Amino acid sequence: MRILLVEDDAGLGEAVRDQITASGHTGDWAQTIADAKACSQTVSYDLILLDLMLPDGTGIVFFARVARGRRASAGNHPDGAGSDHRPD
């Protein structure tokens, strides 16, 4: 599973990132919304763990932007799965 962690607190971010990798998952850690946006534009994530209060905005706004993007891309595929759909 590919996970994006968005957390500005260094201690908490390190602990969560370490747990993600120890659990056998691949993870990226962004400390700002700008970094999270850059990550999500280049990588398709299965899960986003998102802090709500970040230095450059709120996690809720970022979540809404990601959700809108996924809904828009789902309309481009016959199966409705979106551009990040990976067959099993």
C-alpha positions as CSV (number, residue, x, y, z in Angstrom):
1,M,0.0,0.0,0.0
2,R,1.3,3.5,-0.9
3,I,0.6,6.0,1.9
4,L,1.0,9.8,2.0
5,L,1.5,11.2,5.5
6,V,0.9,14.9,5.8
7,E,2.1,16.0,9.2
8,D,4.1,19.1,10.2
9,D,5.1,17.9,13.7
10,A,8.6,16.3,13.3
11,G,8.3,13.9,16.2
12,L,4.9,12.6,15.3
13,G,5.7,12.5,11.6
14,E,8.8,10.4,12.2
15,A,7.0,8.0,14.5
16,V,4.1,7.5,12.0
17,R,6.5,7.2,9.0
18,D,8.5,4.6,10.9
19,Q,5.3,2.6,11.7
20,I,4.2,2.8,8.1
21,T,7.5,1.3,6.8
22,A,7.7,-1.2,9.7
23,S,4.3,-2.5,8.6
24,G,5.6,-3.2,5.1
25,H,4.0,-0.2,3.4
26,T,5.6,2.5,1.2
27,G,5.2,6.0,2.5
28,D,6.0,9.6,1.7
29,W,6.0,12.3,4.3
30,A,5.0,15.9,3.5
31,Q,5.1,18.6,6.1
32,T,3.1,21.2,4.2
33,I,0.1,21.3,1.9
34,A,2.4,22.6,-0.9
35,D,4.6,19.5,-0.5
36,A,1.6,17.2,-0.2
37,K,0.1,18.7,-3.4
38,A,3.4,18.1,-5.2
39,C,3.5,14.5,-4.0
40,S,-0.1,13.8,-5.0
41,Q,0.4,15.2,-8.5
42,T,3.2,12.7,-9.2
43,V,2.2,9.6,-7.2
44,S,-1.1,7.7,-6.8
45,Y,-1.7,7.0,-3.1
46,D,-3.9,4.3,-1.6
47,L,-4.3,6.2,1.6
48,I,-3.6,9.8,2.8
49,L,-3.1,10.4,6.5
50,L,-3.7,14.0,6.9
51,D,-3.1,16.5,9.7
52,L,-5.9,19.2,9.8
53,M,-3.8,22.2,10.9
54,L,-0.7,22.7,8.8
55,P,1.5,25.8,8.5
56,D,0.3,26.7,5.0
57,G,-3.4,25.9,5.4
58,T,-5.9,23.3,6.5
59,G,-5.9,19.6,5.7
60,I,-9.6,19.8,4.9
61,V,-9.0,22.1,1.9
62,F,-6.3,19.8,0.6
63,F,-8.6,16.8,1.0
64,A,-11.4,18.5,-0.9
65,R,-9.0,19.3,-3.7
66,V,-7.8,15.7,-3.9
67,A,-11.3,14.3,-3.8
68,R,-12.5,16.7,-6.6
69,G,-9.5,15.6,-8.7
70,R,-10.3,11.9,-8.3
71,R,-14.0,12.4,-9.1
72,A,-13.1,14.4,-12.2
73,S,-10.6,11.8,-13.4
74,A,-13.1,8.9,-12.8
75,G,-15.3,10.2,-15.5
76,N,-12.5,9.6,-18.0
77,H,-12.5,5.9,-17.6
78,P,-15.1,3.3,-18.8
79,D,-14.9,1.5,-15.5
80,G,-15.2,4.7,-13.5
81,A,-12.2,3.8,-11.4
82,G,-10.2,6.9,-12.1
83,S,-6.7,7.3,-13.4
84,D,-5.1,5.8,-10.3
85,H,-6.9,2.4,-10.7
86,R,-4.5,-0.5,-10.8
87,P,-5.7,-3.9,-11.8
88,D,-5.1,-6.7,-9.4
